[in-house]
Amino acid sequence: MEQKRTVFCLVDHKNYDLIDGVFLEDLDGSIKALIRRDFPKAANQDFICSEHLVHYRLQKMDQMIAKDYRQNRRINQKLTRVMEKDAYEVVDVQKQLENSLTFGQRVADAVAQFGGSWPFIISFVSLMILWILINTFHWFGINFDAFPFILLNLFLSMVAAVQAPFIMMSQNRAAKYDRMESRNDYHVNLKSEEEIRVLHSKIDHLIQQDQPNILQIQKIQTEMLGSIESQVNELRRLQNYFEENQADKQQASNQKND
């Protein structure tokens, strides 16, 4: 059987085959830093067995996971502070305004709504035409407002004088509604902007920090799997060697007996 080269592990100072570990010069810089933290005099030519190397690789993964956890916690705390900073409660402006309407305001809205509609225009024009025709042609023997229809002018002036304040009241309330809605929109947009900014920070952290860490962890896991595969292959080779050796011995014994 071929004589194997053995080396000492710098951690437990035991003798190991080369297949059972790696030299420090073949390791990633972050893993070497962890080893040299415990063994400051460790050199690149030193050997570490797979059993202890797994410990340092897991320790490195724990550090990266803990770092990501702390960063995510800081971002979540920042988002919470942003949410608590703006104490303004977003409300339904339309519902709030409708619940606060007085009887006079409702009447003003109804008058303004009817005064600006086609039914009002058609009925008012029809009434004026009928008024003029009755007083011009003396229909039904009626002639209470002869030309130039002074009473009609007075009636129109009274309607305009009464209707104008109702319209202004409704416009004032509409302006108040617009101001409330604008203020509500401002706070909603401000809160949304702060939340989006924090979410951008989380996404940037995921792209710039978490993703490289995940790739680094996958690299460490791949190295661990490769080490395990090498040891399994070595065990298979030894098993085949012993089986062949045993078969040769059995064959030699059979020939001797013959």
Backbone as a ProteinNet text record, in pm:
[ID]
protein_1_A
[PRIMARY]
MEQKRTVFCLVDHKNYDLIDGVFLEDLDGSIKALIRRDFPKAANQDFICSEHLVHYRLQKMDQMIAKDYRQNRRINQKLTRVMEKDAYEVVDVQKQLENSLTFGQRVADAVAQFGGSWPFIISFVSLMILWILINTFHWFGINFDAFPFILLNLFLSMVAAVQAPFIMMSQNRAAKYDRMESRNDYHVNLKSEEEIRVLHSKIDHLIQQDQPNILQIQKIQTEMLGSIESQVNELRRLQNYFEENQADKQQASNQKND
[TERTIARY]
84.1	0	87.1	45.2	123.6	127.3	246.5	263.4	207.7	121.5	59.4	140.9	134.9	199.6	103.1	149.8	65.5	121.9	32.1	70.5	-2.1	48.2	-11.7	-111.4	-224.5	-324.8	-282.7	-290.1	-245.1	-339.6	-459.6	-556.4	-534.8	-538.2	-525.3	-390.7	-302.7	-167.3	-168.3	-274.2	-280.2	-236.2	-201.8	-153.2	-270.8	-276.6	-385.8	-328	-404.6	-370	-401.8	-335.7	-358.8	-503.1	-566.5	-704.3	-801.3	-756.6	-844.8	-843.3	-792.4	-790.8	-728.3	-694.8	-634.8	-528.8	-444.1	-347.2	-411.5	-363.8	-423.5	-413.4	-310.4	-293.5	-403.6	-473.3	-581.3	-717.5	-721.4	-848.6	-877.2	-1005	-1047	-990.5	-967.5	-906.4	-985.7	-1119.5	-1201.6	-1191.4	-1181.6	-1166.2	-1029.1	-926.5	-792.6	-787.6	-861.4	-863.1	-922.3	-1027.6	-1087.1	-989.9	-918.7	-822.9	-708.8	-658.8	-546.7	-588.5	-716.8	-762.7	-739.7	-759	-734.4	-589.1	-524.7	-384.8	-305.6	-261.8	-195.4	-69.2	-2.2	123.4	102.1	-21.9	-49.1	3.5	71.2	127	48.5	72.7	1.3	35	153.1	193.8	135.7	66.9	7.9	-114.2	-143.7	-251.8	-362.1	-487.3	-601.5	-690.3	-732.3	-813.4	-956.2	-1027.1	-1163.3	-1258	-1236.7	-1326.5	-1324.2	-1205.1	-1194.6	-1223.7	-1196.6	-1226.4	-1376.6	-1455.8	-1601.7	-1645.9	-1582.5	-1616.5	-1595.4	-1484.4	-1456.3	-1545.6	-1577.2	-1668.1	-1807.8	-1854.7	-1984.7	-1980.9	-1869.1	-1854.3	-1860.6	-1799	-1804.1	-1947.1	-2019.4	-2158.5	-2244	-2219	-2293.8	-2267.4	-2144.2	-2111.5	-2185.5	-2187.6	-2256.5	-2406.2	-2463.7	-2607.6	-2640.4	-2556	-2579.2	-2566.3	-2470.4	-2453.1	-2574.7	-2624.3	-2744.1	-2864.7	-2873.4	-2985.9	-2982	-2862.6	-2850.9	-2885.5	-2840.3	-2869.8	-3019.3	-3081.9	-3226.2	-3304.6	-3256.1	-3324.5	-3314.3	-3198.1	-3183.9	-3277.5	-3288.1	-3377.1	-3522.6	-3559.6	-3697.3	-3727.4	-3629.7	-3649.2	-3664.5	-3587.7	-3599.7	-3737.5	-3787.2	-3921.1	-4027	-4008.6	-4104	-4103.9	-3984.4	-3976.3	-4043.4	-4027	-4091.7	-4243.2	-4293.3	-4437.4	-4492.1	-4413.4	-4459.3	-4437.3	-4346.2	-4313.3	-4431.1	-4498	-4612.8	-4738.2	-4783.1	-4900	-5031.2	-5023.4	-5145.7	-5221.1	-5348.8	-5433	-5502.8	-5478.1	-5540.7	-5690.4	-5770.7	-5915.9	-5983.5	-6109.5	-6194.4	-6255.4	-6199.7	-6240.8	-6388	-6433.3	-6572.3	-6668	-6638	-6724.7	-6721.3	-6601.8	-6589.5	-6666.6	-6659.7	-6728.4	-6879.7	-6924.6	-7069.1	-7127	-7050.4	-7099.9	-7107.4	-7030.7	-7028.1	-7119.6	-7197.1	-7283.7	-7400	-7428.8	-7547	-7665.5	-7783.1	-7903	-7891.5	-7839.9	-7825	-7728.5	-7620.4	-7523.8	-7584.2	-7665.6	-7730.8	-7829.5	-7902.2	-7995	-7918.2	-7805.9	-7725	-7672.4	-7629.6	-7580.8	-7693	-7811.9	-7924.4	-7964.9	-7968.7	-8005.2	-7901.3	-7772.5	-7666.6	-7666.4	-7693.8	-7696.1	-7812.7	-7929.5	-8045.4	-8029.4	-7972.2	-7955.1	-7855.7	-7769.9	-7673.3	-7705.3	-7833.8	-7873.4	-7961.6	-7971.6	-8056.8	-8205.7	-8256.2	-8398.6	-8431.4	-8340	-8364.5	-8363.8	-8265.9	-8256.1	-8380.3	-8420.4	-8536	-8663.7	-8683	-8805.2	-8807.1	-8690.9	-8686.8	-8710.2	-8647.9	-8670.3	-8816	-8871.2	-9012	-9103.9	-9074.9	-9156.6	-9150	-9031	-9017.8	-9092.4	-9080.7	-9152.2	-9303	-9351.7	-9494.8	-9539.4	-9456.9	-9487	-9502.1	-9406.1	-9408.2	-9528.5	-9558.7	-9670.9	-9804.4	-9821.9	-9948.3	-9970.8	-9864.9	-9879.9	-9875.2	-9831.6	-9830	-9962.1	-10012.8	-10134.4	-10258.5	-10244.4	-10357	-10433.3	-10360.3	-10424.9	-10507.9	-10622.5	-10712.9	-10753.3	-10740.5	-10778.1	-10684.2	-10561.5	-10463.8	-10365.4	-10340.1	-10240.4	-10189.6	-10107.5	-10061.9	-9922.6	-9854.1	-9719.4	-9696.9	-9744	-9732.5	-9587.3	-9563.7	-9430.8	-9391.2	-9267.9	-9144.3	-9123.4	-9227.1	-9219.5	-9135.1	-9175	-9101.7	-9109	-9225.9	-9240.4	-9151.6	-9139.3	-9051.8	-8906.4	-8865.1	-8727.9	-8704.1	-8805.4	-8792.8	-8782.9	-8862.9	-8861.2	-8724.8	-8670.5	-8539.5	-8430.4	-8438.7	-8339.3	-8347.4	-8469.8	-8486.5	-8430.9	-8457.4	-8404.4	-8251.9	-8192.7	-8046.4	-7989.9	-8058.8	-8010	-8017.5	-8121.5	-8135.4	-8044.6	-8032	-7955.6	-7805.2	-7756.2	-7611.8	-7551.6	-7610.9	-7551.4	-7547.7	-7651.9	-7650.7	-7535	-7516	-7406.5	-7271.5	-7255.9	-7129.7	-7104.7	-7210.5	-7195.1	-7148.7	-7208.8	-7169.4	-7026.2	-6986.8	-6850.2	-6749.2	-6784.8	-6695.4	-6674.8	-6783.7	-6770.2	-6690.2	-6707.1	-6627.5	-6479.2	-6451.3	-6311.9	-6254.2	-6335.9	-6291.7	-6263.2	-6348.6	-6327.3	-6196.2	-6169.9	-6045.5	-5923.2	-5931.8	-5818.6	-5794.7	-5902.5	-5888.5	-5832.2	-5879.7	-5831.6	-5684.4	-5646.5	-5506.5	-5415.7	-5460.1	-5380.8	-5370	-5479.6	-5477.8	-5385	-5391.9	-5304.8	-5158.2	-5130.8	-4992.5	-4935	-5011	-4961.9	-4950.6	-5045	-5036.3	-4912.4	-4888.2	-4770.8	-4641.1	-4641.4	-4521.6	-4489.9	-4593.1	-4572	-4529.8	-4590.8	-4554.5	-4410.4	-4369.5	-4231.9	-4131.4	-4159.8	-4069.7	-4064	-4179.2	-4181.6	-4107	-4125.6	-4056.3	-3905.9	-3863.8	-3720.6	-3660.8	-3732.8	-3682.8	-3683.4	-3788	-3793.3	-3680.1	-3646	-3531.2	-3403.5	-3392.2	-3274.9	-3268.7	-3384.3	-3386.9	-3350.1	-3402.2	-3370.2	-3221.8	-3168.1	-3025	-2941.5	-2987.5	-2914.6	-2919.7	-3036.2	-3047.9	-2955.6	-2948.6	-2867.7	-2718.7	-2681.4	-2540.1	-2478.3	-2559.6	-2502.5	-2553.5	-2684.1	-2738.9	-2703.6	-2717.4	-2691.2	-2545.3	-2445.8	-2307.5	-2284.2	-2348.6	-2332.7	-2391.9	-2506.2	-2566.4	-2474.2	-2415.1	-2321.1	-2198.6	-2152.3	-2037.5	-2071.4	-2191.5	-2234.3	-2245	-2299	-2308.1	-2168.9	-2074.4	-1937.6	-1879.3	-1901	-1850.5	-1915.9	-2046.8	-2116.3	-2064.4	-2036	-1981.3	-1844.3	-1762.5	-1631.2	-1644.9	-1741.4	-1763.3	-1809.8	-1900.7	-1947.5	-1834.6	-1748.8	-1635	-1539.7	-1517.7	-1430.9	-1490.7	-1621.6	-1688.1	-1680.4	-1700.5	-1694.4	-1554.9	-1452.2	-1314.7	-1289.6	-1339	-1320.8	-1398.2	-1519	-1597.2	-1526.2	-1472.5	-1399.8	-1276.5	-1209.8	-1092.2	-1132.2	-1244.1	-1292	-1329.2	-1390	-1423.3	-1297.4	-1196.4	-1071.6	-1005.8	-1008.2	-951.4	-1031.7	-1164.6	-1248.3	-1218.5	-1205.7	-1173.1	-1035.7	-942.2	-807.4	-809.1	-880.7	-886.3	-961.6	-1066.7	-1139.4	-1051.7	-976.1	-885.9	-775.3	-723.7	-618.5	-670.2	-795	-854.8	-878.8	-920.5	-942.9	-811.8	-703.3	-573	-526.3	-547.4	-507.4	-588.4	-718.6	-803.1	-761.9	-727.1	-684.2	-551.4	-460.3	-330.6	-348.2	-440.4	-465.1	-524.1	-613.1	-673.4	-569.3	-479.3	-375	-279.7	-251.8	-162	-224.6	-354.6	-423.2	-427.7	-438.6	-440.2	-302.8
-120.8	0	125	227	349.7	422.4	467.4	538.3	679.9	718.8	850.2	951.1	1074.5	1182.9	1236.4	1251.6	1301.9	1433.3	1515.2	1646.1	1666.6	1764.6	1796.1	1910.9	1897.3	2004.4	2108.7	2236.2	2342	2361.6	2302.4	2321	2219.2	2090.8	1986.8	1914.7	1952.3	1896	1744.5	1694.6	1552.5	1529.5	1405.1	1369.1	1333.3	1395.8	1371.8	1349	1274.6	1262.5	1393	1414.7	1538	1550.2	1436.5	1439.3	1484.2	1484.9	1516.3	1663.7	1750.7	1893.2	1973.2	2099.1	2188.1	2274	2334	2430.4	2569.2	2653.6	2786.3	2869.6	2847.7	2926.8	2898.8	2786.6	2751.9	2801.9	2867.2	2912.7	3057.1	3093.8	3232.2	3321	3448.1	3539.9	3556.3	3557.8	3575.5	3454.9	3334.5	3214.1	3214.4	3253.7	3260.7	3362.9	3473	3574.6	3518.1	3437.1	3375.5	3278.1	3201.4	3104.9	3177.9	3283.8	3358.1	3439.9	3462.3	3527.6	3437.1	3306.1	3209.6	3162.8	3165.6	3120.8	3227.8	3330.9	3444.6	3405.7	3299.3	3260.9	3166.4	3142	3050	3107.4	3022	3061.9	2995.9	3044.7	2989.3	2842.6	2798.9	2660.1	2565.9	2620.7	2535.9	2463.4	2352.6	2263.4	2263.6	2257.7	2246.3	2133.4	2049.2	1933.8	1976.9	1890.8	1922.7	1942.3	1867.1	1878	2017.8	2073.5	2208.1	2315.1	2284.1	2380.6	2404.4	2298.9	2314.7	2411.5	2402.3	2492.5	2638.1	2669.7	2808.2	2853.1	2762.3	2799	2829.9	2749.3	2777.5	2907.3	2933.8	3058.4	3179	3166	3273.8	3295.8	3188.1	3202.6	3266.3	3229.3	3290.3	3440.4	3481	3623.6	3699.7	3643.8	3711.5	3719	3610.3	3610.7	3711.2	3716.1	3810.9	3955.1	3980.2	4115.2	4157	4066.4	4097	4119	4040	4055	4191.7	4233.6	4365.4	4477.2	4465.2	4568.5	4574.2	4459.1	4456.3	4511.1	4482.9	4534.8	4687	4742.8	4888.9	4951.9	4889.1	4943.7	4934.6	4823.9	4809.8	4911.5	4937.1	5038.7	5177.5	5203.6	5331.7	5346.1	5239	5242.5	5264.6	5202	5220.5	5364.8	5424.2	5564.5	5656.6	5626.5	5708.4	5698.7	5577.1	5558.8	5630.8	5631.8	5696.1	5846.8	5893	6035.3	6119	6073.6	6147.3	6098.1	6177.9	6138.4	6171.3	6229.2	6265.8	6140.1	6139.6	6025.3	6051.9	5965.6	5980.4	5952.8	6045	6035.2	6042.8	6002.2	6017.8	6157.5	6248.9	6389.2	6405.1	6335.8	6347.8	6305.2	6192.6	6143.7	6236.8	6285.9	6375.7	6505	6557.8	6683	6663.6	6551.8	6526.3	6511.1	6451	6432.8	6564.3	6664.9	6792.8	6898.5	6862.3	6960.2	7000.8	7130.6	7180.5	7183.6	7212.1	7217.6	7328.7	7444.4	7555.6	7522.6	7452.6	7415.4	7315.2	7224.8	7129	7200	7298.8	7376	7453.9	7514.7	7591.4	7501.7	7381.4	7288.5	7247.6	7223.7	7182.9	7294.8	7419.9	7533.7	7554.7	7547.9	7567.8	7456.3	7334.7	7222.8	7234.1	7274	7288.9	7411	7520.5	7641.5	7625.1	7527.9	7504.6	7383.4	7349	7230.7	7269.3	7179.6	7203.7	7212.9	7133.7	7150.6	7291.9	7353.6	7490.5	7587.9	7572.1	7663.7	7652.3	7529.3	7508.8	7561.8	7529.8	7575	7726.6	7787.3	7932.2	8005.5	7957.1	8019.4	8001.9	7883.3	7859.8	7953.7	7975.8	8065.4	8208.8	8253.6	8390.1	8405.4	8304.2	8311.7	8314.9	8229.6	8227.8	8361	8417.3	8547.9	8654.2	8656.6	8758.9	8739.8	8615.7	8589.7	8627.5	8592.1	8622.8	8773	8847.7	8991.8	9067.3	9000.7	9067.5	9047.3	8924	8892.3	8883.8	8915.5	8919.1	8786.8	8678.1	8546.9	8536.4	8474.5	8452.6	8583.7	8693	8823.5	8873.2	8823.1	8859.8	8959.2	9067.4	9165.8	9238.6	9166.5	9224.5	9287.4	9268.2	9325.8	9362.1	9480.3	9522.7	9555.3	9563.6	9600.4	9734.9	9751.1	9669.2	9567.5	9511.5	9400.6	9437	9541.4	9589.2	9486.8	9425.7	9325.7	9203.2	9166	9053.2	9085.8	9208.8	9250.1	9248.1	9293.5	9290.5	9146.8	9058	8917.4	8853.4	8883.7	8829.8	8881.9	9008.8	9066.3	9000.2	8973.7	8908.5	8765.7	8693.9	8557.3	8558.6	8652.4	8661.5	8699	8792.1	8836.3	8724.4	8642.6	8533.2	8415.8	8390.6	8274.2	8293.3	8415.3	8441.1	8400.2	8436.7	8393.8	8241.7	8173.8	8027.7	7968.2	8023.6	7974.1	8002.7	8122	8156.2	8067	8036.4	7946.1	7808.2	7760.7	7629.8	7632.1	7742.8	7754.1	7760.6	7831.2	7837	7698.6	7623.5	7488.7	7399.2	7418	7341.4	7376.8	7506.2	7547.4	7486.5	7480.8	7417.6	7269.9	7205.6	7063.6	7044.9	7134.1	7125.1	7143.1	7237.5	7258.9	7136.2	7078.6	6959.5	6842.3	6828.3	6718.4	6738.2	6862.9	6890.8	6862.2	6901.9	6875.3	6725.4	6655.7	6510.5	6444.4	6488.9	6434.2	6462.5	6580.5	6615.3	6518.6	6492	6401.5	6258.3	6218.2	6083.6	6071	6170.9	6167.5	6173.5	6253.9	6264.6	6132	6068.7	5939.5	5833.6	5836.3	5739.7	5760.1	5885.9	5914.5	5860.4	5880.2	5830.2	5677.5	5614.1	5468.1	5415.3	5480.5	5437.2	5454.1	5562.9	5584.3	5473.2	5435.1	5327.5	5194.3	5170.9	5046.8	5041.4	5157	5161.5	5123.3	5169.6	5134	4983.3	4922.5	4777.8	4703.4	4752	4686.5	4702.2	4823.5	4844.6	4753.5	4737.2	4647.9	4504	4463.3	4327.4	4306	4407.9	4393.7	4402.8	4500.5	4528.2	4442.1	4396.6	4325.7	4182.6	4165.3	4031.5	3935.6	3983.4	3893.8	3847.4	3938.6	3889	3793.6	3820.8	3730.6	3593.4	3593.3	3464.6	3387	3458.7	3392.6	3341.9	3420.1	3377.4	3252.8	3250.8	3132.8	3011.4	3032.8	2922.2	2871.8	2964.5	2924.4	2838.7	2881.2	2803.8	2666.1	2662.7	2534.2	2443.8	2504.4	2425.6	2369	2450.7	2401.7	2287.4	2301.3	2194.3	2066.5	2080.9	1963.1	1901	1987.3	1934.5	1857.4	1909.3	1838.9	1704.2	1703.9	1578.1	1479.1	1530	1442	1382.6	1463.6	1412.8	1302.5	1322.1	1219.8	1092.7	1109.9	992.4	915.6	989.8	924.1	850.8	911.9	846.2	718.9	724.8	605	495.3	533.8	434.3	372.2	458	405.7	306.5	342.9	251.9	122.7	137.3	17.5	-74.8	-17.1	-97.9	-162.3	-85.9	-140.2	-260.4	-244.6	-355.2	-474.9	-448	-559.1	-633.4	-559.2	-623.9	-700	-638.9	-704.6	-832.8	-824.6	-942.2	-1050.9	-1009.1	-1107.4	-1173.2	-1094.6	-1151.4	-1250.9	-1216.1	-1307.9	-1437	-1423.3	-1541.8	-1630.5	-1566.2	-1643.5	-1713.5	-1642.4	-1703.5	-1820.3	-1805.7	-1913.7	-2035.4	-2011.6	-2123.9	-2197.7	-2121.3	-2184.1	-2265.1	-2215.6	-2286.1	-2416.8	-2413.8	-2535.6	-2639.8	-2591.2	-2685.4	-2750
0	0	0	-75.1	-86.5	47.3	85.8	212.1	198.6	290.9	285.3	363.6	317.5	389.3	493.6	615.1	723.9	775.5	829.8	884.4	1016.7	1093.1	1222.2	1206.8	1274	1276.2	1378.7	1340.2	1431	1549.1	1543.7	1651.9	1762.9	1728	1831	1827.3	1729.6	1717.9	1698.6	1637.8	1606.3	1462.3	1434.2	1301.7	1211.3	1090.8	996.4	857.3	777.5	636.1	564.2	451.7	375.8	329.3	306.6	258.2	366	491.4	604.4	642.2	558.3	589.8	478	506.9	407.3	475	392.5	442.2	444.6	532.9	549	421.9	342.8	221.6	119.3	134.8	42.2	89.4	204.2	260.5	223	235.8	214.6	325.4	290.2	386	513.8	503.6	623.5	716.3	659	741.6	809	733.8	792.9	906.2	891	997.1	1125.4	1112.8	1231.8	1297.8	1216.1	1272.5	1341.7	1278	1336.6	1457.7	1473	1595.2	1715.7	1694.7	1802.3	1805.9	1689.1	1679.7	1605	1676.1	1610.1	1533.2	1572.9	1508.2	1389.8	1353	1242.6	1111.8	1033	903.5	790.9	669.4	554.2	531	578	556.9	661.8	761.8	865.3	811.5	875.9	832.2	937	890.3	981	931.7	1023.3	984.7	952	881.7	837.1	954.4	1061.6	1177.3	1236.4	1254.7	1310.9	1205.6	1080	974	962.5	980.7	979.2	1088.1	1203.7	1314.5	1274	1210.6	1171.6	1055.8	966.3	857.5	911	1003.3	1064.8	1144.1	1208	1282.7	1188.7	1071.2	972.4	924	897.9	854.2	963.1	1088	1198.8	1206.2	1182.1	1185.1	1075.1	955.3	844.9	870	921.4	950	1059.7	1163.6	1273.5	1224.9	1135.6	1081.8	1000.5	917	838.5	928.9	1034	1126.9	1195.1	1238.1	1302.7	1205.7	1081.3	982.3	952.4	936.1	910.5	1029.1	1148.8	1267.5	1273.8	1237.3	1235.6	1132.8	1017	914	958.7	1021.5	1070.7	1180.6	1266.7	1370.3	1308.3	1202.8	1133.5	1071.8	1011.4	952.6	1060.2	1175.4	1285.3	1333.9	1344.6	1387.6	1287.3	1159	1056.2	1068.3	1093.1	1106.2	1229.3	1337.1	1460.3	1458.9	1374.2	1371.2	1325.3	1222	1168.9	1239.7	1336.7	1416.1	1346.2	1227.1	1155.9	1114.5	1143	1108.5	975.3	880	749	762.8	711.7	728.5	592.3	591.9	473.7	479.9	399.9	407.4	372.1	269.9	226.5	337.7	400.5	507.5	627.8	661.8	776.2	753.1	630.9	601.4	599.1	545.3	541	681.4	771.3	908.2	985.5	941.8	1013.8	951.3	849.6	783.2	873.2	874.1	944	847.2	902.8	818.4	714.3	755.1	661.7	548.9	581.3	477.5	379.5	431.6	341.6	248.4	303	219.7	113.9	153.7	58.6	-52.9	-17.5	-120	-215	-158.4	-242.7	-337.9	-286.5	-371.6	-480.7	-442.7	-541.5	-645.4	-600.4	-694	-792.1	-739.5	-828.4	-919	-865.6	-945.5	-1058.8	-1050.2	-1157.4	-1240.7	-1249.3	-1324.6	-1443	-1539.7	-1656.2	-1620.2	-1528.6	-1492	-1445.5	-1366.9	-1321.4	-1439.5	-1528.4	-1642.8	-1731.2	-1761.7	-1850.1	-1785.1	-1658	-1589.9	-1574.4	-1546.1	-1526.3	-1658.4	-1765.7	-1897.5	-1940.2	-1915.1	-1950.8	-1873.6	-1745.8	-1664.2	-1716.8	-1755.9	-1808.2	-1940.6	-2027.9	-2156.5	-2133.5	-2043.4	-2012.7	-1953	-1865.5	-1803.7	-1912.3	-2004.6	-2110.3	-2202.1	-2240.4	-2330.7	-2266.4	-2139.9	-2071.2	-2064.4	-2029.6	-2012.8	-2145.6	-2251.5	-2382.4	-2456.3	-2455	-2530.4	-2441.4	-2315.1	-2221.1	-2219.8	-2209.4	-2202.2	-2074.8	-2089.4	-1976.2	-1908.9	-1983	-1929.4	-1822	-1824.4	-1721.3	-1780.6	-1707.9	-1751.4	-1627.1	-1547.5	-1420.7	-1430.6	-1548	-1561.5	-1707.4	-1743.1	-1883.1	-1917.5	-2048.6	-2096.7	-2036.4	-1986.8	-2000.9	-1888.8	-1834.1	-1737.8	-1614.8	-1549.3	-1431.1	-1318.3	-1301.4	-1194.9	-1220.8	-1349.1	-1383.2	-1351	-1383.7	-1351	-1200.3	-1124.4	-979.3	-928.7	-986.8	-946.7	-977	-1096	-1132.8	-1039.8	-1004.8	-913.2	-776.3	-729.6	-599.9	-602.6	-712.1	-723.4	-721.7	-798	-801.8	-665.7	-595.7	-465.2	-362.1	-370.8	-274.3	-310.8	-440	-484.8	-465.7	-481.6	-473.6	-339.3	-224.5	-96.6	-80	-127.6	-118.1	-199.4	-319.5	-403.9	-339	-280.9	-215.1	-93.6	-18	96.1	50.1	-57.7	-110	-162.5	-227.4	-277.5	-163.2	-56.5	59.4	120.3	128	182.9	89.1	-42.9	-139.2	-127.1	-103.9	-85	42.9	148.5	272.8	250.8	173.5	141.3	64.7	-30.8	-108.5	-19.2	76.1	167.1	254.9	306	389.6	309.3	187.2	103.4	66.4	38.2	5	124.4	243	363.5	388.3	368.4	386.3	284.2	158.7	54.6	85.1	139	172.4	275.7	381	485.2	433.5	350.1	292.1	204.8	120.9	33.6	113.6	220.7	303.5	370.8	425.6	490.7	388.9	272.1	167.7	122.6	111.3	69.5	171	300.2	403.6	401.1	385.7	382.1	259.8	145.6	23.9	39.7	105	126.5	212.4	317.9	403.8	329.5	250.5	172.6	70.6	13.2	-77.4	-3	120.9	200.6	223.3	249.8	270.3	142.1	29.2	-98.1	-130.4	-106.5	-130	-41	83.1	173.9	123.8	73.7	21.2	-98.1	-185.4	-306.3	-274.7	-191.1	-168.1	-58.9	37	150.8	161.4	162.8	185.1	72.3	-52.2	-164.5	-168.4	-152.7	-145.6	-29.3	85.3	199.5	170.1	102.2	65.5	-27.7	-123.4	-214.5	-139.2	-40.9	38.8	119.9	177.3	253.3	161.5	41.6	-53.9	-93	-104.9	-136.9	-25	99.9	213.6	217.6	193.5	192.7	81.1	-34.7	-145.7	-110.2	-43.6	-1.1	99	190.6	288.4	219.4	122.9	48.7	-32.3	-89.9	-164.6	-76.1	45.9	140.1	179.4	203.6	238.6	122.9	0.9	-116.3	-132.9	-107.2	-118.2	-16.4	105.3	207.8	173.7	119	79.3	-32.1	-129.2	-238.2	-186	-88.2	-30.3	43.1	114.4	183.5	84.2	-26.3	-128.4	-188.1	-209.7	-265.2	-169	-40	59.7	68.9	58.6	63.8	-54.4	-172.5	-290.5	-276.7	-217.3	-200.1	-105.8	6.1	102	44	-33.2	-94.9	-195.2	-275.6	-371	-298.5	-192.2	-114.5	-51	-0.3	61.2	-43.1	-163.5	-270.3	-312	-318.8	-354.8	-249.9	-123.2	-16.3	-22.4	-50.2	-58.8	-175.6	-287.9	-404.9	-378.5	-311.7	-279.4	-182.6	-89.5	6.8	-62.2	-158.5	-231.5	-314.9	-378.4	-458.7	-371.7	-251.3	-160.3	-114.2	-90.1	-46.1	-157.2	-283.1	-395.1	-414.2
[MASK]
++++++++++++++++++++++++++++++++++++++++++++++++++++++++++++++++++++++++++++++++++++++++++++++++++++++++++++++++++++++++++++++++++++++++++++++++++++++++++++++++++++++++++++++++++++++++++++++++++++++++++++++++++++++++++++++++++++++++++++++++++++++++++++++++++

